[in-house]
Amino acid sequence: MAINLQNTNTVSASSIKLLVYGQAGAGKTSLIPTMPKPVILSAEGGLLSIAGSDIPFIAVNSMDELREAYTWLAGSDEARAYDSVALDSISEIAEVCLGHEKAKAKDPRQAYGEMQTTMAEAIRSFRDLPKHVLMTAKLEKSQDEMGRMLYSPSMPGNKTGQSLPYFFDLMLALRVEKDAEGVSQRGLMCDSDGLWQAKDRSGKLDQWENADLGAIIAKLGAK
């Protein structure tokens, strides 16, 4: 078999895969309209903040509905009209999956194991769609051995949450902080500070970026 030797200089960002997490009310859902031509898979029913944005959405209340949505996105001519897909939120979808598995399993440990396998496959499948992919997640708070508060994406099951960063190009923390005048400001944290978990695989983003995913996608050289 002939080896197809390539060069990293030819690698470009054709589609960006993002995970954005933050506390309730931070405005994760309101980031979706900033993406290029998005369609939403809504598992939380919390779309009131973007009412009037004229964005199509698919309600996802079961794993069958999630699979149907994936099949539509991956194979239908209609789905080609959309450049981005947003799963809002992956935390809620994982809870739906866990509930489904608990209903089948006698041992809760087995349910968590099945949920972790199913969610890893689902996240990987949606991530690999030829579109920009945003998955939002709830905020998880924990304490380390020094008593410091740590912040990360929330998922049922420790293994599921710990594996999340490896699936994405970007894992960004949407934070709301007050400036010197006491006015609340929103921003996306793109690199970990040791307390908030974040990463930028491209290395092209600043520590903080404006809460505009379209601008971030453009900064990475994608369209």
C-alpha positions as a Python dict, from the first residue, in 0.01 Angstrom:
ca = {
    (1, 'M'): (0, 0, 0),
    (2, 'A'): (136, 342, -99),
    (3, 'I'): (175, 594, 183),
    (4, 'N'): (7, 930, 125),
    (5, 'L'): (254, 1159, 302),
    (6, 'Q'): (104, 1501, 378),
    (7, 'N'): (224, 1824, 541),
    (8, 'T'): (78, 2011, 837),
    (9, 'N'): (107, 2337, 640),
    (10, 'T'): (-195, 2220, 439),
    (11, 'V'): (-415, 2169, 746),
    (12, 'S'): (-694, 2426, 764),
    (13, 'A'): (-1006, 2479, 970),
    (14, 'S'): (-1300, 2395, 746),
    (15, 'S'): (-1541, 2344, 1035),
    (16, 'I'): (-1503, 2422, 1405),
    (17, 'K'): (-1615, 2197, 1689),
    (18, 'L'): (-1694, 2384, 2011),
    (19, 'L'): (-1813, 2309, 2361),
    (20, 'V'): (-1936, 2608, 2561),
    (21, 'Y'): (-2035, 2572, 2925),
    (22, 'G'): (-2154, 2817, 3186),
    (23, 'Q'): (-2395, 2881, 3469),
    (24, 'A'): (-2770, 2903, 3417),
    (25, 'G'): (-2864, 3242, 3278),
    (26, 'A'): (-2517, 3321, 3142),
    (27, 'G'): (-2654, 3323, 2788),
    (28, 'K'): (-2525, 3003, 2630),
    (29, 'T'): (-2831, 2969, 2406),
    (30, 'S'): (-2801, 3332, 2294),
    (31, 'L'): (-2464, 3246, 2137),
    (32, 'I'): (-2633, 3028, 1875),
    (33, 'P'): (-2758, 3312, 1649),
    (34, 'T'): (-2397, 3434, 1615),
    (35, 'M'): (-2307, 3113, 1426),
    (36, 'P'): (-2327, 3083, 1046),
    (37, 'K'): (-2671, 2955, 934),
    (38, 'P'): (-2747, 2742, 1243),
    (39, 'V'): (-3007, 2477, 1314),
    (40, 'I'): (-3075, 2385, 1678),
    (41, 'L'): (-3130, 2052, 1849),
    (42, 'S'): (-3305, 2164, 2165),
    (43, 'A'): (-3319, 1929, 2463),
    (44, 'E'): (-3391, 2193, 2726),
    (45, 'G'): (-3681, 2384, 2574),
    (46, 'G'): (-3508, 2706, 2677),
    (47, 'L'): (-3522, 2896, 2351),
    (48, 'L'): (-3715, 3199, 2481),
    (49, 'S'): (-3394, 3406, 2489),
    (50, 'I'): (-3363, 3379, 2110),
    (51, 'A'): (-3732, 3401, 2021),
    (52, 'G'): (-3765, 3607, 1706),
    (53, 'S'): (-3422, 3505, 1576),
    (54, 'D'): (-3581, 3302, 1292),
    (55, 'I'): (-3368, 2992, 1356),
    (56, 'P'): (-3512, 2644, 1288),
    (57, 'F'): (-3495, 2391, 1570),
    (58, 'I'): (-3568, 2026, 1639),
    (59, 'A'): (-3697, 1927, 1982),
    (60, 'V'): (-3504, 1630, 2125),
    (61, 'N'): (-3680, 1451, 2410),
    (62, 'S'): (-3556, 1096, 2356),
    (63, 'M'): (-3260, 906, 2218),
    (64, 'D'): (-3471, 798, 1919),
    (65, 'E'): (-3535, 1163, 1836),
    (66, 'L'): (-3162, 1235, 1870),
    (67, 'R'): (-3078, 955, 1626),
    (68, 'E'): (-3345, 1075, 1383),
    (69, 'A'): (-3200, 1427, 1398),
    (70, 'Y'): (-2852, 1294, 1326),
    (71, 'T'): (-2975, 1092, 1028),
    (72, 'W'): (-3147, 1402, 890),
    (73, 'L'): (-2838, 1620, 940),
    (74, 'A'): (-2602, 1364, 790),
    (75, 'G'): (-2804, 1260, 487),
    (76, 'S'): (-3085, 1492, 386),
    (77, 'D'): (-3067, 1752, 110),
    (78, 'E'): (-3263, 1993, 331),
    (79, 'A'): (-2994, 1987, 601),
    (80, 'R'): (-2729, 2104, 353),
    (81, 'A'): (-2875, 2453, 380),
    (82, 'Y'): (-2733, 2486, 732),
    (83, 'D'): (-2367, 2560, 802),
    (84, 'S'): (-2386, 2504, 1179),
    (85, 'V'): (-2564, 2275, 1423),
    (86, 'A'): (-2608, 2347, 1793),
    (87, 'L'): (-2693, 2084, 2056),
    (88, 'D'): (-2847, 2270, 2349),
    (89, 'S'): (-2753, 2116, 2581),
    (90, 'I'): (-2538, 1805, 2579),
    (91, 'S'): (-2580, 1784, 2959),
    (92, 'E'): (-2956, 1750, 2922),
    (93, 'I'): (-2922, 1497, 2639),
    (94, 'A'): (-2696, 1287, 2863),
    (95, 'E'): (-2961, 1298, 3137),
    (96, 'V'): (-3221, 1176, 2887),
    (97, 'C'): (-2984, 896, 2786),
    (98, 'L'): (-2920, 800, 3148),
    (99, 'G'): (-3292, 786, 3222),
    (100, 'H'): (-3339, 560, 2922),
    (101, 'E'): (-3065, 324, 3040),
    (102, 'K'): (-3186, 320, 3401),
    (103, 'A'): (-3528, 205, 3280),
    (104, 'K'): (-3363, -100, 3120),
    (105, 'A'): (-3091, -191, 3372),
    (106, 'K'): (-3128, -353, 3712),
    (107, 'D'): (-2786, -231, 3825),
    (108, 'P'): (-2739, 152, 3826),
    (109, 'R'): (-2368, 103, 3754),
    (110, 'Q'): (-2458, -74, 3432),
    (111, 'A'): (-2687, 217, 3336),
    (112, 'Y'): (-2405, 468, 3384),
    (113, 'G'): (-2168, 253, 3181),
    (114, 'E'): (-2414, 222, 2894),
    (115, 'M'): (-2485, 595, 2907),
    (116, 'Q'): (-2115, 676, 2885),
    (117, 'T'): (-2071, 452, 2580),
    (118, 'T'): (-2382, 584, 2406),
    (119, 'M'): (-2295, 949, 2472),
    (120, 'A'): (-1936, 908, 2353),
    (121, 'E'): (-2065, 762, 2026),
    (122, 'A'): (-2328, 1036, 1988),
    (123, 'I'): (-2086, 1321, 2063),
    (124, 'R'): (-1832, 1179, 1819),
    (125, 'S'): (-2096, 1134, 1547),
    (126, 'F'): (-2232, 1488, 1572),
    (127, 'R'): (-1882, 1633, 1606),
    (128, 'D'): (-1777, 1470, 1279),
    (129, 'L'): (-2059, 1624, 1076),
    (130, 'P'): (-1920, 1849, 799),
    (131, 'K'): (-2055, 2158, 973),
    (132, 'H'): (-1960, 2388, 1257),
    (133, 'V'): (-2082, 2208, 1569),
    (134, 'L'): (-2163, 2374, 1901),
    (135, 'M'): (-2254, 2176, 2209),
    (136, 'T'): (-2354, 2366, 2521),
    (137, 'A'): (-2322, 2224, 2871),
    (138, 'K'): (-2427, 2314, 3220),
    (139, 'L'): (-2176, 2423, 3484),
    (140, 'E'): (-2026, 2178, 3734),
    (141, 'K'): (-1873, 2308, 4058),
    (142, 'S'): (-1634, 2104, 4270),
    (143, 'Q'): (-1362, 2158, 4528),
    (144, 'D'): (-1003, 2040, 4514),
    (145, 'E'): (-796, 1918, 4808),
    (146, 'M'): (-698, 2279, 4887),
    (147, 'G'): (-1060, 2389, 4912),
    (148, 'R'): (-1051, 2588, 4588),
    (149, 'M'): (-1369, 2601, 4379),
    (150, 'L'): (-1322, 2443, 4035),
    (151, 'Y'): (-1550, 2493, 3736),
    (152, 'S'): (-1603, 2252, 3445),
    (153, 'P'): (-1876, 2121, 3212),
    (154, 'S'): (-2147, 1921, 3386),
    (155, 'M'): (-2232, 1569, 3272),
    (156, 'P'): (-2383, 1273, 3461),
    (157, 'G'): (-2106, 1029, 3545),
    (158, 'N'): (-1748, 1132, 3619),
    (159, 'K'): (-1597, 955, 3317),
    (160, 'T'): (-1834, 1127, 3076),
    (161, 'G'): (-1745, 1473, 3202),
    (162, 'Q'): (-1373, 1403, 3215),
    (163, 'S'): (-1365, 1286, 2853),
    (164, 'L'): (-1549, 1588, 2709),
    (165, 'P'): (-1244, 1812, 2639),
    (166, 'Y'): (-1090, 1550, 2412),
    (167, 'F'): (-1377, 1565, 2163),
    (168, 'F'): (-1354, 1934, 2076),
    (169, 'D'): (-1124, 2188, 1911),
    (170, 'L'): (-1241, 2449, 2160),
    (171, 'M'): (-1382, 2421, 2509),
    (172, 'L'): (-1485, 2768, 2622),
    (173, 'A'): (-1626, 2893, 2951),
    (174, 'L'): (-1896, 3156, 2917),
    (175, 'R'): (-1851, 3381, 3216),
    (176, 'V'): (-2038, 3683, 3345),
    (177, 'E'): (-1816, 3918, 3546),
    (178, 'K'): (-1852, 4275, 3669),
    (179, 'D'): (-1615, 4541, 3540),
    (180, 'A'): (-1461, 4825, 3744),
    (181, 'E'): (-1789, 5018, 3725),
    (182, 'G'): (-1990, 4722, 3850),
    (183, 'V'): (-2148, 4652, 3511),
    (184, 'S'): (-2189, 4286, 3419),
    (185, 'Q'): (-1992, 4181, 3112),
    (186, 'R'): (-2007, 3852, 2923),
    (187, 'G'): (-1700, 3690, 2776),
    (188, 'L'): (-1569, 3357, 2656),
    (189, 'M'): (-1268, 3228, 2847),
    (190, 'C'): (-1048, 3035, 2603),
    (191, 'D'): (-762, 2912, 2822),
    (192, 'S'): (-769, 2756, 3168),
    (193, 'D'): (-669, 2965, 3467),
    (194, 'G'): (-639, 2661, 3693),
    (195, 'L'): (-992, 2707, 3826),
    (196, 'W'): (-1206, 2731, 3514),
    (197, 'Q'): (-1150, 2454, 3260),
    (198, 'A'): (-1097, 2578, 2903),
    (199, 'K'): (-883, 2500, 2599),
    (200, 'D'): (-803, 2629, 2250),
    (201, 'R'): (-646, 2364, 2031),
    (202, 'S'): (-574, 2620, 1755),
    (203, 'G'): (-367, 2853, 1973),
    (204, 'K'): (-512, 3148, 1780),
    (205, 'L'): (-754, 3283, 2039),
    (206, 'D'): (-684, 3532, 2315),
    (207, 'Q'): (-738, 3442, 2679),
    (208, 'W'): (-1075, 3618, 2651),
    (209, 'E'): (-1290, 3660, 2342),
    (210, 'N'): (-1618, 3840, 2289),
    (211, 'A'): (-1932, 3627, 2316),
    (212, 'D'): (-1959, 3596, 1937),
    (213, 'L'): (-1902, 3249, 1793),
    (214, 'G'): (-1917, 3373, 1436),
    (215, 'A'): (-1624, 3605, 1505),
    (216, 'I'): (-1430, 3319, 1668),
    (217, 'I'): (-1496, 3091, 1371),
    (218, 'A'): (-1373, 3362, 1136),
    (219, 'K'): (-1064, 3420, 1350),
    (220, 'L'): (-975, 3054, 1309),
    (221, 'G'): (-993, 3089, 932),
    (222, 'A'): (-1319, 2899, 881),
    (223, 'K'): (-1637, 3025, 715),
}
